[in-house]
Amino acid sequence: MKKYYFLQWLLFSVLGIISGIIAYHFLGENKFFTTLLFSLLCLILMSYGYFLITTKIKETEKIITSVLQKDFSLFPKEEPLDELKNTAVKLYYQSKEEQYQLYSYKNLYDTILNKLEIGLIILQKNTTENKWKIFYCNPSFMNILKVPKYHEWSFYEEKIPEFYQLIEKTEYQDSQDFIDISIQESSKQSYSIRTSRITTPQIDFCVISLESIQKIIDKKEKQAWNNLMKVISHELLNTLTPINSLVHNLEYLAEQEEIDHEDQNEMKDSLKIINSKSQQLLHFIDSYRQVAELPKPKKNRFNLKKAVENVLKIFETEFKNNNIEVGLQLKDFYLNADEKMIERVLVNLITNAILALQSKTDHKKIYIEILEINNRILMKVEDNGAGIDEKIADKIFLPFFTTRPNGSGIGLTLAKSIMEAHQGYLTYRKTEKGSCFEAWMV
């Protein structure tokens, strides 16, 4: 296209120059009228050549300016031999398509974020500045804190000072915290606040999420209840279904006028199975009672290190028979708790670790540690077994949930309940070489 423009301009320029030379020639011969005609022709040719090339360039500039200003109201068309304009037209329609796609994505993201029950606000600032501005704020955030939408982040300092100061303390870095906020002089509510920093070459973003603790608890309670009902229903059906079938069979045999020796044996076998299943159901109910009716801890002051050592003596033979190496790092800590209950927690955790090592052939290890972190005592039981499958990791503390054929499914549940009865908690963490259970105590 550039060559095409150049040739057009060159042609008219050459013709204009030739006309100028001819005009100069006739001027020397004092033929003024002819000189005037060729001078005008020279001016017209030169002007038209300039007009032609500038017009084409201006058309192309208009298209490029529209792209820069994101004004897609034009409908430019390509022209033969005009490569520069055709390139600009292609760029125009490509940018127009990308802009429409971005607009569609923005509408999609806005719709999704606007429907979230979690309050969400995103701050932004240039890397060369220190002033944060509001990039996005969803309706849930404004509804939770009862505030309007501002463009300046500093405006929230007066409206929600507690929230604003908490974010300021994080220095807009990754963090998680909890806060009690009183909205419009009502009773205080607890919220979980998470901040996440995202840095780009030119702009920094700080994503802040705000979620009601009560909603989190309600959701977890509902999920736990549903999971518990599934397990209980499964256990009851597995026990009662064969009993029901055997009872129907006994009714059939009892209605016969004569019962032969073979039928008597069948009735005896059926009664034995019914008795076995009944005992299984009673054991299930007793296990449930242990979890549901956990006695109140009888607290007294005792040495946790000695309590751990007492429990380890119970497992000495089992450690030896299974070639399990035990690593210890115990410190003298005195705990005000129910010693028997804490020992039972440790028994359940060690039993769980031993079972996790059954599939391992050598280098079996269990590591037990007692330490203090942030004025809280932590008791860790770690093993180098196969670990727990991520698909079931969130169910291991569920009552009666077990992957073992003869497992009761209450060991970890009971241990967790005991820790909670002592205002502590029990957590599971997957390690590179196995599993780690952490019992946090006051």
DRENSE-588197 format. One record per residue (C-alpha): residue number from 1; y, z, x. Coordinates in pm, 1 decimal, m for minus. Layout:
+-----+----------+----------+----------+
|   i |       yy |       zz |       xx |
+-----+----------+----------+----------+
| NUM |        Y |        Z |        X |
...
+-----+----------+----------+----------+
***
This chain:
+-----+----------+----------+----------+
|   i |       yy |       zz |       xx |
+-----+----------+----------+----------+
|   1 |      0.0 |      0.0 |      0.0 |
|   2 |    236.2 |     85.0 |    284.9 |
|   3 |    168.3 |   m258.5 |    432.3 |
|   4 |    229.6 |   m416.6 |     90.6 |
|   5 |    564.3 |   m238.0 |     58.2 |
|   6 |    655.4 |   m327.4 |    413.2 |
|   7 |    579.1 |   m697.6 |    362.0 |
|   8 |    788.8 |   m707.7 |     44.3 |
|   9 |   1078.2 |   m534.3 |    215.2 |
|  10 |   1038.3 |   m754.2 |    526.4 |
|  11 |   1035.7 |  m1075.8 |    318.9 |
|  12 |   1355.1 |   m993.0 |    131.4 |
|  13 |   1515.2 |   m858.4 |    449.4 |
|  14 |   1435.5 |  m1179.4 |    642.3 |
|  15 |   1563.8 |  m1395.4 |    356.5 |
|  16 |   1876.7 |  m1179.6 |    340.8 |
|  17 |   1932.3 |  m1211.6 |    715.6 |
|  18 |   1879.8 |  m1587.9 |    698.2 |
|  19 |   2132.2 |  m1605.6 |    412.4 |
|  20 |   2375.8 |  m1401.2 |    620.7 |
|  21 |   2332.6 |  m1634.2 |    918.9 |
|  22 |   2391.3 |  m1937.7 |    697.3 |
|  23 |   2698.7 |  m1768.7 |    546.3 |
|  24 |   2832.3 |  m1705.3 |    899.0 |
|  25 |   2766.0 |  m2069.6 |    989.6 |
|  26 |   2964.7 |  m2197.9 |    690.6 |
|  27 |   3238.5 |  m1947.3 |    769.4 |
|  28 |   3281.8 |  m2116.3 |   1107.8 |
|  29 |   3324.4 |  m2450.4 |    931.6 |
|  30 |   3584.6 |  m2294.0 |    697.5 |
|  31 |   3370.2 |  m2359.6 |    392.9 |
|  32 |   3466.9 |  m2036.3 |    221.9 |
|  33 |   3306.9 |  m2101.5 |   m115.6 |
|  34 |   2966.4 |  m2176.6 |     37.0 |
|  35 |   3010.8 |  m1878.3 |    266.6 |
|  36 |   3076.2 |  m1656.9 |    m36.4 |
|  37 |   2767.7 |  m1787.2 |   m216.4 |
|  38 |   2534.0 |  m1721.3 |     77.6 |
|  39 |   2698.5 |  m1383.0 |    142.9 |
|  40 |   2628.9 |  m1284.3 |   m217.6 |
|  41 |   2272.7 |  m1414.4 |   m185.1 |
|  42 |   2230.6 |  m1209.1 |    132.8 |
|  43 |   2359.1 |   m894.1 |    m42.9 |
|  44 |   2137.9 |   m952.7 |   m348.1 |
|  45 |   1823.4 |  m1009.8 |   m139.2 |
|  46 |   1885.8 |   m704.8 |     80.6 |
|  47 |   1971.8 |   m487.2 |   m220.9 |
|  48 |   1669.4 |   m603.1 |   m419.1 |
|  49 |   1436.6 |   m533.3 |   m124.8 |
|  50 |   1582.8 |   m182.8 |    m93.3 |
|  51 |   1569.2 |   m127.6 |   m469.8 |
|  52 |   1208.4 |   m246.4 |   m487.3 |
|  53 |   1077.9 |    m12.8 |   m220.2 |
|  54 |   1286.4 |    290.1 |   m328.1 |
|  55 |   1174.2 |    244.3 |   m692.7 |
|  56 |    809.1 |    247.5 |   m591.1 |
|  57 |    863.0 |    548.7 |   m368.6 |
|  58 |   1049.1 |    737.1 |   m644.0 |
|  59 |    762.7 |    673.6 |   m888.3 |
|  60 |    520.8 |    819.5 |   m637.5 |
|  61 |    754.0 |   1111.0 |   m562.0 |
|  62 |    782.1 |   1186.9 |   m934.4 |
|  63 |    404.0 |   1208.0 |   m963.2 |
|  64 |    375.0 |   1432.4 |   m656.1 |
|  65 |    660.3 |   1654.6 |   m782.0 |
|  66 |    476.4 |   1692.7 |  m1113.8 |
|  67 |    166.7 |   1806.8 |   m926.6 |
|  68 |    368.0 |   2057.9 |   m721.5 |
|  69 |    540.2 |   2196.9 |  m1032.4 |
|  70 |    214.9 |   2186.2 |  m1234.1 |
|  71 |    382.0 |   1970.0 |  m1497.0 |
|  72 |    106.6 |   1753.3 |  m1642.6 |
|  73 |    299.3 |   1591.7 |  m1925.1 |
|  74 |    301.4 |   1249.9 |  m1750.1 |
|  75 |     42.9 |    977.0 |  m1803.1 |
|  76 |     74.7 |    766.0 |  m1484.9 |
|  77 |   m139.6 |    458.1 |  m1435.1 |
|  78 |   m272.2 |    293.3 |  m1124.3 |
|  79 |   m130.1 |    m42.1 |  m1011.9 |
|  80 |   m293.4 |   m323.8 |   m813.8 |
|  81 |   m209.2 |   m328.0 |   m441.1 |
|  82 |     m8.1 |     m5.9 |   m472.9 |
|  83 |   m232.0 |    220.7 |   m266.2 |
|  84 |     18.2 |    504.7 |   m224.1 |
|  85 |     87.9 |    530.6 |   m595.8 |
|  86 |   m281.5 |    498.5 |   m680.1 |
|  87 |   m359.7 |    788.1 |   m441.6 |
|  88 |    m84.7 |    996.2 |   m601.3 |
|  89 |   m221.0 |    913.9 |   m949.7 |
|  90 |   m571.7 |   1022.8 |   m846.0 |
|  91 |   m429.7 |   1344.4 |   m699.9 |
|  92 |   m234.7 |   1402.2 |  m1022.1 |
|  93 |   m538.4 |   1373.9 |  m1250.5 |
|  94 |   m756.8 |   1576.4 |  m1010.6 |
|  95 |   m497.9 |   1857.4 |  m1006.2 |
|  96 |   m462.6 |   1832.5 |  m1384.0 |
|  97 |   m838.0 |   1877.2 |  m1428.7 |
|  98 |   m845.9 |   2170.4 |  m1185.6 |
|  99 |   m551.6 |   2333.1 |  m1365.3 |
| 100 |   m724.5 |   2300.0 |  m1703.2 |
| 101 |  m1042.4 |   2449.3 |  m1553.3 |
| 102 |   m847.3 |   2742.2 |  m1408.8 |
| 103 |   m680.1 |   2794.5 |  m1744.0 |
| 104 |  m1019.8 |   2793.2 |  m1917.9 |
| 105 |  m1163.0 |   3041.1 |  m1666.3 |
| 106 |   m857.3 |   3263.9 |  m1704.0 |
| 107 |   m898.2 |   3267.3 |  m2083.0 |
| 108 |  m1268.4 |   3347.9 |  m2039.6 |
| 109 |  m1204.1 |   3632.8 |  m1793.7 |
| 110 |   m918.9 |   3771.7 |  m2003.8 |
| 111 |  m1139.5 |   3768.1 |  m2314.4 |
| 112 |  m1420.3 |   3949.7 |  m2133.1 |
| 113 |  m1191.6 |   4208.6 |  m1970.2 |
| 114 |   m996.5 |   4265.2 |  m2290.5 |
| 115 |  m1316.1 |   4356.3 |  m2475.5 |
| 116 |  m1427.7 |   4613.5 |  m2217.6 |
| 117 |  m1431.1 |   4973.7 |  m2336.2 |
| 118 |  m1351.5 |   5078.9 |  m1979.8 |
| 119 |   m980.1 |   5095.7 |  m1901.0 |
| 120 |   m892.9 |   4846.8 |  m1627.9 |
| 121 |   m570.6 |   4791.1 |  m1437.0 |
| 122 |   m530.1 |   4565.4 |  m1131.7 |
| 123 |   m239.3 |   4609.9 |   m890.6 |
| 124 |   m119.0 |   4353.7 |   m639.4 |
| 125 |    127.3 |   4334.3 |   m353.4 |
| 126 |    207.4 |   4095.7 |    m72.1 |
| 127 |     67.7 |   4199.1 |    263.5 |
| 128 |    423.7 |   4211.1 |    401.2 |
| 129 |    546.5 |   4445.3 |    124.9 |
| 130 |    470.8 |   4801.7 |     15.4 |
| 131 |    563.2 |   4768.2 |   m350.1 |
| 132 |    275.8 |   4739.3 |   m595.7 |
| 133 |    307.3 |   4535.4 |   m914.9 |
| 134 |     83.1 |   4496.9 |  m1218.8 |
| 135 |   m143.3 |   4195.5 |  m1192.7 |
| 136 |   m355.7 |   4271.2 |  m1499.7 |
| 137 |   m394.7 |   4551.6 |  m1752.5 |
| 138 |   m647.3 |   4547.9 |  m2038.5 |
| 139 |   m589.5 |   4695.4 |  m2387.6 |
| 140 |   m842.5 |   4977.1 |  m2328.9 |
| 141 |   m635.3 |   5113.6 |  m2041.9 |
| 142 |   m319.5 |   5120.3 |  m2253.0 |
| 143 |   m509.5 |   5266.9 |  m2549.1 |
| 144 |   m673.4 |   5545.3 |  m2344.0 |
| 145 |   m349.6 |   5658.0 |  m2179.5 |
| 146 |   m123.5 |   5562.2 |  m2472.7 |
| 147 |    117.9 |   5369.3 |  m2252.1 |
| 148 |    283.1 |   5026.2 |  m2282.5 |
| 149 |    220.6 |   4742.1 |  m2042.7 |
| 150 |    468.4 |   4727.5 |  m1754.7 |
| 151 |    509.5 |   4475.8 |  m1475.1 |
| 152 |    613.6 |   4740.8 |  m1224.1 |
| 153 |    354.2 |   4999.0 |  m1120.1 |
| 154 |    627.0 |   5256.3 |  m1041.0 |
| 155 |    721.1 |   5270.4 |  m1410.9 |
| 156 |    394.8 |   5459.9 |  m1479.9 |
| 157 |    499.5 |   5747.4 |  m1254.5 |
| 158 |    703.5 |   5898.8 |  m1536.3 |
| 159 |    468.6 |   5802.0 |  m1823.0 |
| 160 |    140.1 |   5926.3 |  m1670.3 |
| 161 |    233.0 |   6136.1 |  m1362.4 |
| 162 |   m113.0 |   6295.8 |  m1312.7 |
| 163 |   m286.2 |   5959.0 |  m1309.2 |
| 164 |    m17.7 |   5796.5 |  m1094.2 |
| 165 |    m23.3 |   6074.9 |   m832.7 |
| 166 |   m403.1 |   6066.6 |   m813.1 |
| 167 |   m397.2 |   5693.5 |   m733.6 |
| 168 |   m121.4 |   5751.1 |   m479.4 |
| 169 |   m337.1 |   6011.7 |   m302.3 |
| 170 |   m617.8 |   5758.4 |   m260.8 |
| 171 |   m370.0 |   5536.9 |    m71.7 |
| 172 |   m509.0 |   5256.4 |   m288.7 |
| 173 |   m837.6 |   5254.0 |    m99.2 |
| 174 |  m1197.3 |   5268.3 |   m230.1 |
| 175 |  m1254.4 |   5603.4 |   m399.4 |
| 176 |  m1402.1 |   5785.1 |   m697.3 |
| 177 |  m1259.5 |   6092.8 |   m864.1 |
| 178 |  m1239.6 |   6280.9 |  m1191.8 |
| 179 |   m929.7 |   6387.8 |  m1378.4 |
| 180 |   m843.5 |   6583.2 |  m1692.5 |
| 181 |   m559.9 |   6417.9 |  m1880.7 |
| 182 |   m373.3 |   6545.5 |  m2184.7 |
| 183 |   m263.1 |   6249.1 |  m2396.2 |
| 184 |     40.6 |   6304.6 |  m2618.3 |
| 185 |      8.1 |   6686.2 |  m2601.0 |
| 186 |   m351.7 |   6676.7 |  m2729.6 |
| 187 |   m641.9 |   6865.6 |  m2569.0 |
| 188 |   m735.5 |   6750.3 |  m2221.8 |
| 189 |  m1010.0 |   6492.3 |  m2176.7 |
| 190 |  m1211.8 |   6418.7 |  m1863.0 |
| 191 |  m1217.2 |   6070.5 |  m1713.2 |
| 192 |  m1392.7 |   5906.3 |  m1421.9 |
| 193 |  m1156.2 |   5703.3 |  m1203.6 |
| 194 |  m1271.4 |   5442.1 |   m953.4 |
| 195 |  m1045.8 |   5247.4 |   m719.7 |
| 196 |  m1144.4 |   4945.3 |   m514.3 |
| 197 |   m929.6 |   4765.4 |   m255.0 |
| 198 |   m958.3 |   4387.8 |   m213.2 |
| 199 |   m769.3 |   4227.4 |     72.3 |
| 200 |   m687.2 |   3855.6 |    103.5 |
| 201 |   m479.2 |   3679.7 |    372.9 |
| 202 |   m160.3 |   3696.1 |    162.0 |
| 203 |   m219.3 |   3942.9 |   m123.9 |
| 204 |   m379.6 |   4285.9 |   m155.2 |
| 205 |   m538.5 |   4393.5 |   m483.2 |
| 206 |   m630.7 |   4741.2 |   m603.2 |
| 207 |   m872.7 |   4750.5 |   m897.9 |
| 208 |   m861.3 |   5075.9 |  m1095.9 |
| 209 |  m1114.7 |   5157.3 |  m1368.7 |
| 210 |  m1087.9 |   5447.2 |  m1611.2 |
| 211 |  m1384.4 |   5566.5 |  m1819.5 |
| 212 |  m1429.6 |   5864.5 |  m2048.9 |
| 213 |  m1681.8 |   6116.5 |  m1913.2 |
| 214 |  m1789.4 |   6201.5 |  m2267.3 |
| 215 |  m1878.9 |   5837.8 |  m2337.1 |
| 216 |  m2080.6 |   5824.2 |  m2014.7 |
| 217 |  m2266.4 |   6141.8 |  m2113.5 |
| 218 |  m2328.8 |   6018.5 |  m2469.0 |
| 219 |  m2464.4 |   5690.7 |  m2335.1 |
| 220 |  m2694.8 |   5865.3 |  m2086.3 |
| 221 |  m2815.9 |   6112.5 |  m2350.4 |
| 222 |  m2896.5 |   5833.0 |  m2593.3 |
| 223 |  m3077.8 |   5636.3 |  m2324.4 |
| 224 |  m3273.2 |   5946.1 |  m2214.2 |
| 225 |  m3366.0 |   6024.9 |  m2574.8 |
| 226 |  m3488.9 |   5670.5 |  m2637.1 |
| 227 |  m3694.3 |   5674.0 |  m2317.3 |
| 228 |  m3841.1 |   6015.0 |  m2403.3 |
| 229 |  m3940.8 |   5900.2 |  m2752.0 |
| 230 |  m4112.4 |   5594.3 |  m2604.8 |
| 231 |  m4317.8 |   5812.2 |  m2369.9 |
| 232 |  m4407.3 |   6066.3 |  m2640.5 |
| 233 |  m4498.8 |   5790.4 |  m2887.9 |
| 234 |  m4715.5 |   5622.0 |  m2626.2 |
| 235 |  m4896.9 |   5948.5 |  m2543.9 |
| 236 |  m4952.8 |   6040.6 |  m2908.1 |
| 237 |  m5082.7 |   5694.5 |  m2998.6 |
| 238 |  m5320.4 |   5691.5 |  m2701.5 |
| 239 |  m5461.4 |   6026.8 |  m2815.3 |
| 240 |  m5461.5 |   5998.4 |  m3193.6 |
| 241 |  m5581.4 |   5636.7 |  m3227.7 |
| 242 |  m5934.9 |   5699.4 |  m3092.0 |
| 243 |  m5952.9 |   6031.9 |  m3283.2 |
| 244 |  m5867.0 |   5851.7 |  m3605.9 |
| 245 |  m6132.3 |   5587.6 |  m3537.8 |
| 246 |  m6398.2 |   5851.3 |  m3462.7 |
| 247 |  m6311.6 |   6050.3 |  m3776.3 |
| 248 |  m6363.1 |   5740.6 |  m3992.5 |
| 249 |  m6698.1 |   5684.4 |  m3821.5 |
| 250 |  m6801.4 |   6048.0 |  m3884.1 |
| 251 |  m6704.1 |   6014.6 |  m4251.4 |
| 252 |  m6927.4 |   5707.4 |  m4277.3 |
| 253 |  m7222.4 |   5885.5 |  m4113.9 |
| 254 |  m7174.3 |   6199.3 |  m4327.7 |
| 255 |  m7191.2 |   5997.2 |  m4652.9 |
| 256 |  m7543.0 |   5873.0 |  m4574.3 |
| 257 |  m7828.8 |   6038.4 |  m4769.8 |
| 258 |  m8036.0 |   6083.8 |  m4456.9 |
| 259 |  m7907.7 |   6131.6 |  m4104.3 |
| 260 |  m8157.3 |   6032.3 |  m3836.7 |
| 261 |  m8172.0 |   6162.0 |  m3481.0 |
| 262 |  m7969.5 |   5869.0 |  m3341.8 |
| 263 |  m7687.2 |   5929.1 |  m3593.8 |
| 264 |  m7687.7 |   6300.0 |  m3506.4 |
| 265 |  m7644.2 |   6217.1 |  m3138.0 |
| 266 |  m7361.8 |   5976.7 |  m3226.8 |
| 267 |  m7191.5 |   6249.7 |  m3430.4 |
| 268 |  m7225.6 |   6495.9 |  m3140.8 |
| 269 |  m7075.6 |   6243.5 |  m2895.8 |
| 270 |  m6790.3 |   6170.6 |  m3137.1 |
| 271 |  m6713.7 |   6542.9 |  m3175.5 |
| 272 |  m6713.3 |   6584.9 |  m2797.1 |
| 273 |  m6465.2 |   6299.6 |  m2760.3 |
| 274 |  m6248.2 |   6442.3 |  m3040.7 |
| 275 |  m6253.7 |   6781.6 |  m2868.6 |
| 276 |  m6162.1 |   6623.2 |  m2533.6 |
| 277 |  m5874.7 |   6425.2 |  m2687.3 |
| 278 |  m5755.1 |   6735.2 |  m2872.6 |
| 279 |  m5749.4 |   6931.2 |  m2546.0 |
| 280 |  m5558.2 |   6645.2 |  m2387.0 |
| 281 |  m5302.3 |   6657.0 |  m2668.9 |
| 282 |  m5272.9 |   7036.6 |  m2640.3 |
| 283 |  m5214.5 |   7000.1 |  m2265.5 |
| 284 |  m4946.2 |   6740.3 |  m2337.7 |
| 285 |  m4773.3 |   6974.5 |  m2585.3 |
| 286 |  m4797.9 |   7267.0 |  m2342.5 |
| 287 |  m4643.1 |   7051.7 |  m2069.1 |
| 288 |  m4361.6 |   6956.9 |  m2304.6 |
| 289 |  m4308.5 |   7326.2 |  m2385.9 |
| 290 |  m4275.8 |   7408.7 |  m2016.7 |
| 291 |  m3994.5 |   7156.7 |  m1984.9 |
| 292 |  m3825.7 |   7221.0 |  m2319.2 |
| 293 |  m3853.0 |   7602.9 |  m2308.1 |
| 294 |  m3778.2 |   7670.7 |  m1942.5 |
| 295 |  m3725.8 |   8048.8 |  m1905.8 |
| 296 |  m3391.7 |   8180.0 |  m1789.2 |
| 297 |  m3386.7 |   8226.5 |  m1409.6 |
| 298 |  m3428.9 |   8584.9 |  m1286.0 |
| 299 |  m3190.2 |   8574.1 |   m995.4 |
| 300 |  m3212.3 |   8786.8 |   m685.2 |
| 301 |  m3101.2 |   8748.1 |   m325.6 |
| 302 |  m3366.1 |   8600.8 |    m93.6 |
| 303 |  m3400.1 |   8409.0 |    232.3 |
| 304 |  m3454.2 |   8040.1 |    152.8 |
| 305 |  m3605.4 |   7970.8 |    495.9 |
| 306 |  m3877.5 |   8231.8 |    441.9 |
| 307 |  m3943.8 |   8097.5 |     90.8 |
| 308 |  m4001.0 |   7748.9 |    236.6 |
| 309 |  m4231.8 |   7888.5 |    503.3 |
| 310 |  m4434.7 |   8071.8 |    234.4 |
| 311 |  m4478.8 |   7747.3 |     38.2 |
| 312 |  m4584.5 |   7557.3 |    350.8 |
| 313 |  m4869.2 |   7805.6 |    407.8 |
| 314 |  m5016.7 |   7696.1 |     71.9 |
| 315 |  m5037.9 |   7334.6 |    194.2 |
| 316 |  m5161.2 |   7400.6 |    549.9 |
| 317 |  m5520.4 |   7293.2 |    472.5 |
| 318 |  m5407.9 |   6984.6 |    280.6 |
| 319 |  m5174.0 |   6880.7 |    563.2 |
| 320 |  m5460.6 |   6914.6 |    810.5 |
| 321 |  m5718.0 |   6729.7 |    597.0 |
| 322 |  m5478.8 |   6438.8 |    535.3 |
| 323 |  m5346.6 |   6423.2 |    895.4 |
| 324 |  m4990.2 |   6478.4 |    779.7 |
| 325 |  m4732.0 |   6576.4 |   1038.7 |
| 326 |  m4463.8 |   6813.6 |    908.6 |
| 327 |  m4117.3 |   6819.3 |   1063.1 |
| 328 |  m3891.9 |   7116.9 |    995.4 |
| 329 |  m3525.2 |   7191.8 |   1047.0 |
| 330 |  m3464.2 |   7517.9 |    866.3 |
| 331 |  m3162.5 |   7747.7 |    887.1 |
| 332 |  m3132.3 |   8100.6 |    756.3 |
| 333 |  m2954.1 |   8080.9 |    423.8 |
| 334 |  m2955.4 |   8354.9 |    163.8 |
| 335 |  m2960.7 |   8232.5 |   m193.6 |
| 336 |  m2895.3 |   8414.7 |   m519.0 |
| 337 |  m3154.4 |   8247.3 |   m743.0 |
| 338 |  m3498.6 |   8279.9 |   m898.6 |
| 339 |  m3721.9 |   8270.1 |   m590.8 |
| 340 |  m4040.3 |   8175.0 |   m780.0 |
| 341 |  m3864.0 |   7886.7 |   m955.8 |
| 342 |  m3716.3 |   7751.3 |   m630.4 |
| 343 |  m4060.2 |   7774.6 |   m469.6 |
| 344 |  m4202.6 |   7577.1 |   m761.9 |
| 345 |  m3942.7 |   7304.9 |   m703.3 |
| 346 |  m4050.9 |   7282.7 |   m340.5 |
| 347 |  m4422.1 |   7281.4 |   m437.6 |
| 348 |  m4361.5 |   6987.7 |   m674.4 |
| 349 |  m4160.9 |   6794.0 |   m415.3 |
| 350 |  m4418.3 |   6846.3 |   m138.8 |
| 351 |  m4702.7 |   6754.5 |   m378.2 |
| 352 |  m4512.1 |   6439.1 |   m467.9 |
| 353 |  m4465.2 |   6357.3 |    m96.4 |
| 354 |  m4837.5 |   6408.2 |    m21.0 |
| 355 |  m4935.3 |   6174.6 |   m304.7 |
| 356 |  m4683.9 |   5917.2 |   m177.0 |
| 357 |  m4864.6 |   5919.1 |    160.5 |
| 358 |  m5214.3 |   5856.8 |     18.0 |
| 359 |  m5195.8 |   5480.7 |     68.0 |
| 360 |  m5078.1 |   5522.1 |    427.9 |
| 361 |  m5350.7 |   5524.6 |    694.8 |
| 362 |  m5168.1 |   5673.9 |    993.9 |
| 363 |  m4842.9 |   5831.3 |   1115.2 |
| 364 |  m4802.4 |   6027.2 |    792.5 |
| 365 |  m4492.3 |   6244.6 |    806.2 |
| 366 |  m4311.7 |   6488.8 |    579.5 |
| 367 |  m3972.9 |   6617.2 |    688.6 |
| 368 |  m3812.6 |   6928.5 |    533.8 |
| 369 |  m3457.9 |   7032.5 |    611.4 |
| 370 |  m3218.4 |   7302.7 |    492.1 |
| 371 |  m2849.4 |   7256.6 |    566.8 |
| 372 |  m2504.3 |   7334.4 |    431.5 |
| 373 |  m2260.3 |   7063.6 |    317.5 |
| 374 |  m1921.9 |   7143.5 |    163.2 |
| 375 |  m2021.2 |   7506.5 |     98.3 |
| 376 |  m2335.1 |   7396.0 |    m88.2 |
| 377 |  m2691.7 |   7445.5 |     29.5 |
| 378 |  m2907.6 |   7134.6 |     43.5 |
| 379 |  m3286.9 |   7131.8 |     65.4 |
| 380 |  m3431.1 |   6790.8 |    159.6 |
| 381 |  m3792.2 |   6676.8 |    135.9 |
| 382 |  m3848.6 |   6336.3 |    293.0 |
| 383 |  m4163.7 |   6129.9 |    349.7 |
| 384 |  m4241.8 |   5798.1 |    517.8 |
| 385 |  m4460.6 |   5665.7 |    238.2 |
| 386 |  m4427.3 |   5341.0 |     45.2 |
| 387 |  m4129.1 |   5466.4 |   m154.3 |
| 388 |  m4062.9 |   5423.2 |   m524.4 |
| 389 |  m4034.0 |   5080.6 |   m682.0 |
| 390 |  m3670.1 |   5007.1 |   m770.5 |
| 391 |  m3781.3 |   4897.1 |  m1118.5 |
| 392 |  m3891.0 |   5251.7 |  m1207.2 |
| 393 |  m3656.6 |   5454.3 |   m984.3 |
| 394 |  m3434.5 |   5542.6 |  m1281.0 |
| 395 |  m3733.3 |   5678.1 |  m1479.5 |
| 396 |  m3894.1 |   5916.5 |  m1230.5 |
| 397 |  m3724.1 |   6224.7 |  m1380.4 |
| 398 |  m3821.2 |   6125.8 |  m1733.5 |
| 399 |  m4065.3 |   6375.2 |  m1896.0 |
| 400 |  m4429.1 |   6254.4 |  m1889.4 |
| 401 |  m4343.5 |   5935.7 |  m1700.5 |
| 402 |  m4604.5 |   5879.7 |  m1430.2 |
| 403 |  m4765.8 |   5591.3 |  m1245.5 |
| 404 |  m5075.8 |   5792.4 |  m1152.9 |
| 405 |  m5385.9 |   5784.1 |  m1378.4 |
| 406 |  m5426.9 |   6163.1 |  m1375.6 |
| 407 |  m5061.3 |   6255.9 |  m1339.6 |
| 408 |  m4892.7 |   6484.8 |  m1592.6 |
| 409 |  m4547.6 |   6333.4 |  m1547.5 |
| 410 |  m4367.4 |   6668.4 |  m1558.3 |
| 411 |  m4352.0 |   6767.7 |  m1187.9 |
| 412 |  m4018.8 |   6603.1 |  m1107.1 |
| 413 |  m3884.6 |   6669.5 |  m1457.3 |
| 414 |  m3958.9 |   7039.6 |  m1423.3 |
| 415 |  m3809.9 |   7051.2 |  m1072.9 |
| 416 |  m3493.4 |   6882.6 |  m1199.8 |
| 417 |  m3469.3 |   7123.1 |  m1496.3 |
| 418 |  m3506.4 |   7424.3 |  m1265.1 |
| 419 |  m3227.0 |   7296.9 |  m1039.7 |
| 420 |  m3000.1 |   7238.3 |  m1338.4 |
| 421 |  m3077.6 |   7590.2 |  m1465.5 |
| 422 |  m2933.4 |   7712.3 |  m1133.4 |
| 423 |  m2618.5 |   7497.3 |  m1174.5 |
| 424 |  m2755.4 |   7262.4 |   m910.7 |
| 425 |  m2914.0 |   6919.5 |   m929.2 |
| 426 |  m3199.9 |   6712.4 |   m789.7 |
| 427 |  m3151.3 |   6354.6 |   m670.8 |
| 428 |  m3371.3 |   6078.3 |   m532.2 |
| 429 |  m3268.7 |   5849.1 |   m248.8 |
| 430 |  m3468.4 |   5559.9 |   m107.5 |
| 431 |  m3478.4 |   5555.7 |    272.4 |
| 432 |  m3570.5 |   5284.3 |    521.0 |
| 433 |  m3911.5 |   5443.9 |    576.8 |
| 434 |  m3989.4 |   5608.3 |    246.0 |
| 435 |  m3837.5 |   5850.9 |     m6.3 |
| 436 |  m3604.4 |   6148.0 |      6.5 |
| 437 |  m3551.1 |   6411.5 |   m262.8 |
| 438 |  m3241.2 |   6629.7 |   m228.7 |
| 439 |  m3213.8 |   6964.5 |   m409.1 |
| 440 |  m2850.2 |   7078.1 |   m416.2 |
| 441 |  m2786.0 |   7447.1 |   m481.1 |
| 442 |  m2479.7 |   7664.7 |   m525.1 |
+-----+----------+----------+----------+
***
